[in-house]
């Protein structure tokens, strides 16, 4: 295993010469984790992970996130194909398509859950002829570059998060599904400090609907202002998927979104989120 090229001037690195499905991944994990902490986004090309290998890799990072969408834990399929394994509540083509559209908003996974995500491990299985990129920005770099006046406004704030809020932006009927309303609102501090590097990243998402101690309209405006500041065009890394790609990103330090593709063409990626723990700075984040 060896570090390769940078993915963007702000963040991200390709890691070469390792088979993530082999036993070598456990020996290499400390170095992978070090690069993950430093670069926030790591790319591995030409991988072939079945579900068991995907689970083994994810388990190295921490507890597997289980949203209770299935009767037992399953590797998630981010797909427009009828795979017979869609979460309860998005079990028809229309709702599934709308849910995929919601993923095209800038977001951080699982900010709406009692325990948010540390990382997502996404693996490309089936790709369309064009489109379908996944885009990322570094919220650490965004924080460093942010206008000082805006930094002051959010430095000690607490953002309020709700899953149905991001779905409401796409479709009211989708937002009312039980899968998106079953969790109570969450409160997370605006900055997540990495306990390894000491760097702060803005912790925000399309799920953020308000700011504690601010009127609703003022809080919503501040959230949109921050998202806009973080996602300027030159801050974006747009990943054009190849079959076999595996991306692992730090949910504490990045925002991401999907991009459209010809929906009549199949696209399937497999995903596992790993939950954050106290060692990842979770306890200091509670608002």
HUFENVEN-V661929 format. One record per residue. N is the residue number from 1. RES is the residue in one small letter. PHI is phi in degrees with one decimal (none if undefined). OMEGA is omega in whole degrees, -180 to 180 (NA if undefined). Layout:
N|RES|PHI|OMEGA, N|RES|PHI|OMEGA
This chain:
1|x|none|177, 2|x|-150.9|175, 3|x|-66.6|178, 4|x|-113.2|-173, 5|x|-77.2|173, 6|x|-71.8|179, 7|x|-90.3|-178, 8|x|-155.4|-179, 9|x|-60.4|-177, 10|x|-88.9|-167, 11|x|-169.5|174, 12|x|87.9|179, 13|x|-150.9|173, 14|x|-90.1|177, 15|x|-113.6|-173, 16|x|-110.6|168, 17|x|63.5|171, 18|x|-149.2|175, 19|x|-100.1|-175, 20|x|-69.4|178, 21|x|-90.6|-176, 22|x|-96.3|177, 23|x|-64.0|-178, 24|x|-62.4|-176, 25|x|-64.0|180, 26|x|-68.8|177, 27|x|-70.2|-177, 28|x|-83.4|-172, 29|x|-55.5|-180, 30|x|-54.8|178, 31|x|-72.1|177, 32|x|-59.3|-179, 33|x|-65.4|177, 34|x|-60.8|-180, 35|x|-67.8|175, 36|x|-61.0|-179, 37|x|-64.7|-176, 38|x|-79.6|-169, 39|x|-103.3|175, 40|x|71.6|-179, 41|x|-145.1|179, 42|x|-126.5|-177, 43|x|-117.6|173, 44|x|-123.7|179, 45|x|-94.9|168, 46|x|57.0|178, 47|x|-102.7|178, 48|x|-138.6|-177, 49|x|-98.8|165, 50|x|-80.9|-175, 51|x|-60.5|-177, 52|x|-67.0|178, 53|x|-69.5|178, 54|x|-62.3|179, 55|x|-64.5|-180, 56|x|-62.4|179, 57|x|-63.1|-178, 58|x|-61.5|-177, 59|x|-64.5|177, 60|x|-65.3|-177, 61|x|-81.8|-180, 62|x|152.4|-177, 63|x|-65.4|178, 64|x|-72.7|178, 65|x|-76.8|178, 66|x|-129.0|-178, 67|x|-82.5|179, 68|x|73.6|-179, 69|x|-78.8|180, 70|x|-125.6|180, 71|x|-66.5|174, 72|x|-146.4|-175, 73|x|-57.0|174, 74|x|-135.1|168, 75|x|-67.1|-177, 76|x|-74.4|174, 77|x|-109.5|173, 78|x|-93.2|-164, 79|x|-153.7|170, 80|x|-101.8|177, 81|x|-87.2|176, 82|x|-85.1|-175, 83|x|-96.8|-179, 84|x|69.7|-178, 85|x|-140.7|176, 86|x|-75.8|177, 87|x|-59.4|175, 88|x|-57.6|179, 89|x|100.8|172, 90|x|-126.2|-170, 91|x|-95.4|172, 92|x|-131.0|-171, 93|x|-62.1|-178, 94|x|-63.5|-178, 95|x|-66.2|179, 96|x|-63.8|180, 97|x|-65.4|178, 98|x|-64.1|178, 99|x|-64.5|177, 100|x|-63.6|177, 101|x|-63.8|178, 102|x|-62.0|178, 103|x|-71.2|177, 104|x|-88.4|169, 105|x|-87.5|177, 106|x|-63.7|-175, 107|x|-151.8|168, 108|x|-119.1|-175, 109|x|-68.1|164, 110|x|69.6|175, 111|x|-65.7|-179, 112|x|-87.8|-177, 113|x|-98.7|178, 114|x|-57.4|173, 115|x|-123.3|-177, 116|x|-78.1|-176, 117|x|-86.6|168, 118|x|-84.9|-172, 119|x|-150.0|168, 120|x|-121.7|178, 121|x|-119.3|-171, 122|x|-116.4|-173, 123|x|-128.1|-177, 124|x|-82.9|-179, 125|x|-109.1|-178, 126|x|-133.3|-175, 127|x|-127.7|176, 128|x|-78.4|-178, 129|x|-72.9|179, 130|x|-156.9|178, 131|x|70.4|177, 132|x|77.1|178, 133|x|-64.4|168, 134|x|-114.8|-176, 135|x|-110.1|-176, 136|x|-135.7|165, 137|x|-133.6|175, 138|x|-90.1|176, 139|x|-80.7|171, 140|x|-73.4|178, 141|x|-62.9|178, 142|x|-62.6|178, 143|x|-67.0|180, 144|x|-63.4|-177, 145|x|-89.5|-171, 146|x|-63.5|175, 147|x|-51.6|-177, 148|x|-54.5|-180, 149|x|-65.3|179, 150|x|-71.9|176, 151|x|-57.6|-180, 152|x|-61.9|-177, 153|x|-65.3|-174, 154|x|-109.5|-169, 155|x|-54.7|-177, 156|x|-114.5|-177, 157|x|-88.6|174, 158|x|-121.0|178, 159|x|-92.1|179, 160|x|-101.7|-173, 161|x|-125.0|180, 162|x|-150.7|-176, 163|x|-60.1|-176, 164|x|-65.7|-179, 165|x|-62.6|179, 166|x|-67.8|179, 167|x|-73.5|177, 168|x|-61.2|179, 169|x|-65.9|-178, 170|x|-103.2|-175, 171|x|-163.5|-178, 172|x|-63.9|-179, 173|x|-63.1|178, 174|x|-60.8|-176, 175|x|-62.3|-177, 176|x|-84.1|180, 177|x|-65.1|-175, 178|x|-59.5|180, 179|x|-61.1|-178, 180|x|-103.1|-178, 181|x|-120.0|-169, 182|x|-80.8|-180, 183|x|-105.7|173, 184|x|-69.1|177, 185|x|-58.2|179, 186|x|-114.6|-178, 187|x|-128.7|179, 188|x|-129.3|178, 189|x|-62.9|-172, 190|x|-73.0|-178, 191|x|-125.1|177, 192|x|-108.5|179, 193|x|-88.0|177, 194|x|-72.8|-176, 195|x|-70.0|179, 196|x|-88.4|-175, 197|x|-96.2|-177, 198|x|78.3|-178, 199|x|-86.7|176, 200|x|-94.5|171, 201|x|-127.9|178, 202|x|-69.5|-178, 203|x|-109.2|-172, 204|x|-153.8|-177, 205|x|-165.9|172, 206|x|-64.4|178, 207|x|-78.4|-179, 208|x|-73.9|-176, 209|x|-116.0|-178, 210|x|-164.2|179, 211|x|-126.4|180, 212|x|-56.5|177, 213|x|71.4|174, 214|x|-120.3|172, 215|x|-57.5|-172, 216|x|-54.9|-177, 217|x|-65.6|180, 218|x|-65.7|178, 219|x|-65.1|180, 220|x|-62.8|179, 221|x|-65.1|179, 222|x|-63.8|179, 223|x|-60.1|-180, 224|x|-64.7|178, 225|x|-64.7|180, 226|x|-66.7|179, 227|x|-59.2|179, 228|x|-64.0|-180, 229|x|-64.8|-177, 230|x|-77.9|-169, 231|x|-115.0|175, 232|x|-64.0|-172, 233|x|-51.8|-176, 234|x|-74.9|178, 235|x|-90.3|-170, 236|x|-91.8|165, 237|x|-102.3|-180, 238|x|-104.9|-176, 239|x|-92.1|174, 240|x|-89.0|-172, 241|x|-68.3|166, 242|x|-121.0|177, 243|x|-55.0|179, 244|x|95.9|178, 245|x|-64.0|169, 246|x|-124.9|174, 247|x|-113.4|174, 248|x|-124.6|-179, 249|x|-129.6|-178, 250|x|-87.8|-178, 251|x|-69.2|180, 252|x|-76.8|-166, 253|x|-136.2|-179, 254|x|-141.5|163, 255|x|-117.5|177, 256|x|-145.4|175, 257|x|-155.7|172, 258|x|-85.3|177, 259|x|-121.9|-176, 260|x|-65.8|173, 261|x|-148.9|177, 262|x|-62.3|-168, 263|x|-67.1|177, 264|x|-74.0|177, 265|x|-98.8|-177, 266|x|-72.1|173, 267|x|-147.0|-180, 268|x|-138.2|171, 269|x|-123.7|176, 270|x|-103.7|-170, 271|x|-138.9|167, 272|x|-133.2|170, 273|x|-94.0|177, 274|x|-112.0|-177, 275|x|-77.7|176, 276|x|-72.4|178, 277|x|-129.0|177, 278|x|-58.1|180, 279|x|-66.3|-179, 280|x|-95.4|179, 281|x|93.6|-174, 282|x|-61.2|-171, 283|x|-64.3|179, 284|x|-72.9|-176, 285|x|-88.5|-175, 286|x|-68.5|-175, 287|x|-93.0|NA
